[in-house]
Amino acid sequence: MTFVRVKLKLESMAPGTTLRIRLNAGEPLENLPRSLQEEGCRVVSLASDGDAFLLVVEK
């Protein structure tokens, strides 16, 4: 479900813009960065943010 929401948001964004995504540990953290790269996005950073993680991707 996370991937679908992120993909819909990215579709409304201009190329070259960045999106910050807050993720919980587990399946979203394991799969979302890889899936977004397969869709042509660039993972700018992935860092721990307390009890969650902050993923920054560029469209």
Secondary structure, 3 states (H helix, E strand, C coil): CHHHHHHHHHHCCCCCCEEEEEECCCHHHHHHHHHHHHCCCEEEEEEEECCEEEEEEEC
